Every structure is written in C-alpha cells, then in structure tokens.
C-alpha cells in the first residue's frame, strides 16, 4: 500500500491592487513546490524541491523607521556563522531600496515575511511561460542588465508560523549567509554594524557551532 504524500499549503496575503486582490498560495508536496498567484503567474509554477536553496521568515510587523528584513550573516566555515550581535553583511530587503528578489505581491499586501532563494535563477523560457508578461517587463526595467532575473522570490504570507514550520519540515529553513547572497544582492542601512572578524578566534569554541540566529530573530 502506498503512503500518502504529505501536503503543506501556505496562504499568501491578498493585495489591494485590482490585478492582485486575490490571494494565492505556496504548496509543498513530496519533492515539489508549487506557486499559485493570480495576476503574477499566468499558470501555477511547480519546481523541484532541490531548486530551493533556503527559506527565511520574519516575525512581527514592520517598524515605522528604516529597517531591513532577512539579515545576511557571515559564514566562517561549515555551519559556523558570526552571530548577528557581532555584525552583519547586510539585508536581503530594506525599506529604502527593496530587494533584488521580486515579490509575488505588490506593496499593498504588506512587507515581505518570507524569502526563498533558488540554487540557480529560473530559466528564461520558464519565466515566459509562467509569469505575467507585464510583471516580467516591470522586473526587467528594474534589472541593471535590462532583462528579468529571478534568483528567488519574496512573499507576504498570512501565517508566518505555519510557513516557518512548513519550510522547516521541507528541510530548507536556514540562516541566510554571504555564501548564498552576493554583495550586489545585499542592502545596507545607516547604523549597520559590519561582521566582526575577531569572532573567528571563537570558532574553536564548540558552542559557536550552534550560533545560528534563531528563526524569526533575524
């Protein structure tokens, strides 16, 4: 008798724009992840699980002042990272400059609380087939090279705890580090404290090997 495939569905927050007022969802099932988002996707997009390198979530509402989301930490070796308290490499998204990653919703849905990074950007034919042409055109206009590039996506989910549990079960809930996010993808804010290289000396302490930022605390 076959074992039923576990399915986890994460609802996306509805936007207020007429093209995106209907919320979509992200479905994790077996070895696949499927995106459904009216107004952005012409048809559902299903990717192999291996294409998702990591997922990161942000808890809580956004402060009114300048702020960043999805902190980028410095990786030293293996699973050893410089703790956020000792400085950071930047942010994947900021209230000042947005992000290189496109959002599955417009700003009317709120600030992103879920980030997904792919192992490689989506193929051009894949983008043309699945994504709305106007959305791709707007993405290309924001690209430094004038062509749409999707190395990952940002989203606003209705239940961040459910998303956290789902991607943890999927095995991709991990800290974001400078190994996954190149300098051109990072955003910086006044007052950011650069990662302290002196923490390297502490790497001999076994406790440092558990110094990943807890989910939701980035």
Backbone torsions as a table, in degrees:
resi	resn	phi	psi	omega
1	UNK	NA	131.5	-178.8
2	UNK	-74.6	147.3	178.6
3	UNK	-88.5	128.1	-179.9
4	UNK	-58.8	138.9	178.1
5	UNK	-74.6	131.3	179.4
6	UNK	-72.2	134.9	179.9
7	UNK	-124.0	130.6	178.5
8	UNK	-124.6	128.4	-177.6
9	UNK	-118.9	131.6	-180.0
10	UNK	-114.5	120.1	-178.5
11	UNK	-80.5	141.2	177.3
12	UNK	-98.1	142.2	-179.7
13	UNK	-66.7	136.7	177.2
14	UNK	-72.9	143.3	174.2
15	UNK	-94.2	179.5	-178.8
16	UNK	-103.6	-13.3	178.4
17	UNK	-67.9	149.0	-174.9
18	UNK	-64.6	-28.3	-180.0
19	UNK	-81.1	-14.5	-173.0
20	UNK	-132.7	23.3	-176.4
21	UNK	-71.5	-21.9	179.8
22	UNK	-91.1	126.2	-179.1
23	UNK	-74.7	149.1	177.3
24	UNK	-109.0	-154.3	178.8
25	UNK	-159.6	163.7	172.3
26	UNK	-117.6	127.5	-177.6
27	UNK	-116.0	127.5	175.7
28	UNK	-105.8	119.8	-176.9
29	UNK	-147.6	122.5	-179.6
30	UNK	59.2	-123.6	180.0
31	UNK	-107.0	30.5	-178.1
32	UNK	-135.9	155.0	173.6
33	UNK	-128.8	131.2	-175.7
34	UNK	-120.9	133.9	178.4
35	UNK	-109.3	131.6	175.1
36	UNK	-130.0	117.2	-179.4
37	UNK	-151.7	99.7	178.5
38	UNK	-57.6	141.1	179.4
39	UNK	90.8	-24.9	177.2
40	UNK	-110.5	-45.8	178.9
41	UNK	-103.2	128.6	177.7
42	UNK	-71.4	-31.6	176.5
43	UNK	-150.1	161.7	-177.2
44	UNK	-58.9	144.1	-179.5
45	UNK	-112.5	116.9	178.9
46	UNK	-110.7	127.0	-178.6
47	UNK	-121.4	151.3	173.0
48	UNK	-67.3	145.2	-177.9
49	UNK	-56.8	-33.6	-177.6
50	UNK	-65.3	-15.5	178.9
51	UNK	-77.3	-19.3	178.7
52	UNK	-88.5	110.7	-177.9
53	UNK	-75.8	-44.5	178.6
54	UNK	-161.1	160.0	175.3
55	UNK	-125.7	144.8	176.8
56	UNK	-137.0	144.2	179.9
57	UNK	-124.6	157.7	176.5
58	UNK	-126.7	127.7	178.3
59	UNK	-93.3	155.1	172.8
60	UNK	83.2	165.5	178.3
61	UNK	-78.3	171.4	-178.1
62	UNK	-89.0	134.4	175.0
63	UNK	-66.9	161.5	-176.9
64	UNK	-77.5	-24.8	-179.3
65	UNK	-84.4	177.0	177.2
66	UNK	-56.3	136.5	-177.9
67	UNK	-156.2	161.5	177.2
68	UNK	-119.3	160.6	176.3
69	UNK	-133.5	150.0	179.4
70	UNK	63.3	74.4	-177.0
71	UNK	-63.5	143.1	176.4
72	UNK	-103.6	116.6	-178.7
73	UNK	-96.8	161.9	175.8
74	UNK	-91.4	125.0	176.2
75	UNK	-91.1	133.6	-179.9
76	UNK	-93.4	-54.2	179.0
77	UNK	-167.6	140.8	179.7
78	UNK	55.1	-125.0	179.1
79	UNK	-97.0	14.4	-178.6
80	UNK	-90.0	122.8	177.3
81	UNK	-126.2	156.5	173.6
82	UNK	-74.1	124.5	179.5
83	UNK	-57.4	148.7	-178.7
84	UNK	-55.3	-34.6	-179.0
85	UNK	-63.3	-22.2	-179.3
86	UNK	-95.8	11.3	177.7
87	UNK	112.7	161.7	-175.6
88	UNK	-133.0	169.7	176.6
89	UNK	-98.6	-4.8	179.6
90	UNK	134.9	-160.3	-178.2
91	UNK	-133.2	152.4	176.0
92	UNK	-79.7	-24.5	179.0
93	UNK	-143.8	142.7	174.0
94	UNK	-137.3	155.3	179.8
95	UNK	-68.2	-18.0	179.7
96	UNK	-85.4	-45.1	-169.6
97	UNK	-121.8	7.1	179.3
98	UNK	64.9	-136.5	-175.9
99	UNK	-153.8	156.5	171.4
100	UNK	-67.8	-31.6	-179.7
101	UNK	-74.0	132.8	177.2
102	UNK	-75.4	155.0	178.0
103	UNK	-97.7	146.4	176.5
104	UNK	-78.2	-9.9	176.5
105	UNK	-134.2	164.2	174.6
106	UNK	-85.7	178.5	-174.0
107	UNK	-63.9	-18.5	-179.4
108	UNK	-66.4	-18.0	178.7
109	UNK	-81.4	-11.2	-179.1
110	UNK	112.3	-176.1	179.0
111	UNK	-80.7	147.6	-177.8
112	UNK	-63.8	140.6	175.0
113	UNK	-125.5	5.3	175.7
114	UNK	-138.1	131.0	175.7
115	UNK	-125.4	133.6	175.8
116	UNK	-122.4	129.0	176.4
117	UNK	-109.2	134.1	179.2
118	UNK	-94.3	154.9	178.1
119	UNK	-66.9	-34.8	174.3
120	UNK	-140.9	151.2	177.1
121	UNK	-60.5	154.1	177.8
122	UNK	-62.4	145.3	179.8
123	UNK	-68.6	150.5	-178.0
124	UNK	-57.4	-47.4	-179.4
125	UNK	-63.8	-34.5	177.8
126	UNK	-64.7	-41.7	178.8
127	UNK	-65.2	-46.4	-177.9
128	UNK	-62.7	-35.7	-177.8
129	UNK	-73.1	-39.5	-169.5
130	UNK	-100.2	-31.6	-172.7
131	UNK	-96.4	149.1	177.4
132	UNK	-59.9	136.1	-175.1
133	UNK	-62.4	-40.5	-179.9
134	UNK	-67.0	-39.1	177.8
135	UNK	-61.7	-43.3	178.6
136	UNK	-65.2	-37.9	179.0
137	UNK	-63.5	-43.6	178.2
138	UNK	-64.0	-37.2	177.6
139	UNK	-66.0	-40.7	179.3
140	UNK	-63.8	-37.0	-179.7
141	UNK	-65.7	-27.4	178.9
142	UNK	-87.8	-10.8	-177.4
143	UNK	-80.7	138.0	179.4
144	UNK	-62.5	-22.5	-178.3
145	UNK	-103.0	-0.4	176.7
146	UNK	76.8	12.5	177.2
147	UNK	-127.9	146.1	-179.5
148	UNK	-70.5	133.4	177.6
149	UNK	-132.0	131.5	-179.5
150	UNK	-124.4	87.5	178.4
151	UNK	-84.0	-1.3	-178.3
152	UNK	168.4	-178.1	179.8
153	UNK	-140.5	155.9	171.3
154	UNK	-111.4	151.1	179.7
155	UNK	-149.5	160.0	173.0
156	UNK	-112.8	110.8	-178.5
157	UNK	-98.8	153.5	-177.6
158	UNK	-77.2	-26.3	-177.8
159	UNK	-134.5	96.2	-175.4
160	UNK	-68.8	-30.7	178.3
161	UNK	-66.1	-42.3	178.0
162	UNK	-63.5	-39.7	178.1
163	UNK	-64.4	-41.6	179.2
164	UNK	-60.6	-46.9	-179.8
165	UNK	-65.9	-39.5	-177.9
166	UNK	-64.5	-47.6	-177.8
167	UNK	-74.7	-24.4	172.5
168	UNK	-67.4	-43.3	176.9
169	UNK	-64.6	-30.2	179.3
170	UNK	-76.7	-13.6	176.1
171	UNK	84.7	18.6	-178.2
172	UNK	-123.5	7.5	177.4
173	UNK	-77.5	106.0	-173.2
174	UNK	-143.6	160.9	172.6
175	UNK	-67.1	148.6	174.5
176	UNK	-89.8	131.4	-179.1
177	UNK	-128.7	173.6	179.5
178	UNK	-66.9	-11.7	177.2
179	UNK	-74.2	-30.2	-178.2
180	UNK	-96.2	-23.9	-174.4
181	UNK	-118.7	111.4	-178.9
182	UNK	-69.8	162.1	-179.0
183	UNK	-55.2	-36.4	-178.0
184	UNK	-69.9	-16.2	179.9
185	UNK	-91.9	-9.0	-174.9
186	UNK	-88.8	147.4	176.2
187	UNK	-114.3	148.0	-177.0
188	UNK	-129.6	151.3	179.7
189	UNK	-128.4	150.8	175.4
190	UNK	-57.2	135.8	179.6
191	UNK	93.4	-7.3	175.9
192	UNK	-61.5	137.4	-179.8
193	UNK	-100.0	116.5	179.8
194	UNK	-60.9	148.2	179.0
195	UNK	-57.5	134.0	-175.3
196	UNK	-84.8	112.4	-178.3
197	UNK	-66.0	-17.3	-179.1
198	UNK	-66.8	-17.3	179.7
199	UNK	-67.6	-15.5	178.5
200	UNK	-57.0	-36.3	-178.8
201	UNK	-63.2	-25.2	-178.5
202	UNK	-82.2	-4.4	-177.1
203	UNK	-65.2	-17.4	178.2
204	UNK	-73.8	-15.9	178.9
205	UNK	-80.4	120.4	-179.1
206	UNK	-55.4	-26.9	-178.1
207	UNK	-65.6	-26.1	-179.6
208	UNK	-65.6	-26.4	-179.0
209	UNK	-66.4	-10.1	177.3
210	UNK	-113.5	26.3	-172.8
211	UNK	-91.7	21.7	174.5
212	UNK	-63.2	143.1	175.4
213	UNK	-66.1	131.3	179.2
214	UNK	-59.9	145.1	178.0
215	UNK	-54.1	133.4	178.5
216	UNK	90.2	-9.9	-178.0
217	UNK	-101.3	-1.6	-179.7
218	UNK	-73.8	NA	NA
